[in-house]
């Protein structure tokens, strides 16, 4: 590193340590300076790439959602900071590679949202949410010059959420069930096909079709399947941990309980929670 660069990092380090600032701009600059110092001075941060940090970005996003679910505002504040740290690192690495800057990120965001809200910033009319979504998908196709409506659905999504995204996209152009009754009939059909499946391959295929249909139904009851499953899993965990406490209090092992006794403990946990 050149002497001038050393001096610059030393100055930034001093700014980070001694000048918290009072304005939003000063606090924003402090974060950017902190990231630059870490990138320069920390061996671990220095060797990171956009690809190496991708899985950590996903983890931070899940931790943020967990804080929202828990209603923990202090934890939410921290997790938002962690997420912003990752965004800052990604932009800094892009600046190092001379691909784009923070200013270009902000301009791209504003330009995209203005373009996709012609009912707010233009003379297009949108009477309801469905009109907004149809306009949004049509404009995305034009912007990105995509050949298919489904181009760009992220492969890194959980498959439950990916199925939901695909279904919402095709529904936006009218390719959808006419009512929830049709989806429920399809659900009954898929259950029967799963029961009749003979081989492992057939069972896997029919189980996948069943899950896909369940996700379809979630849209008709205005439920995000990822949110619903996460809440169901959290509920199960809370109830099971309550059963655990009762088992521990009994000073008996799990094997000493009959299925009927465990079922009774489960019902007791459900009532308690």
Secondary structure, DSSP 4 states (H G I P E B T S, - for coil): --HHHHHHHHHHHHHHHH---SSHHHHHHHHHHHHHHHHHH-HHHHT--TTTTHHHHHHHHHHHHHHHHHT-HHHHHHHHHHHHHHHHHHHHHHHHTTS--HHHHHHHHHHHHHHT-HHHHSS----SHHHHHHHHHHHHHHHHT-SSTTTT--TTS-HHHHHHHHHHHHHTTT-S-SSHHHHHHHHHHHHHHHHH--SHHHHHHHHHHHHHHHHHHHHHTT--HHHHHHHHHHHHHHHHHHHHHHHHHHT--GGGS-HHHHHHHHHHHHHH-
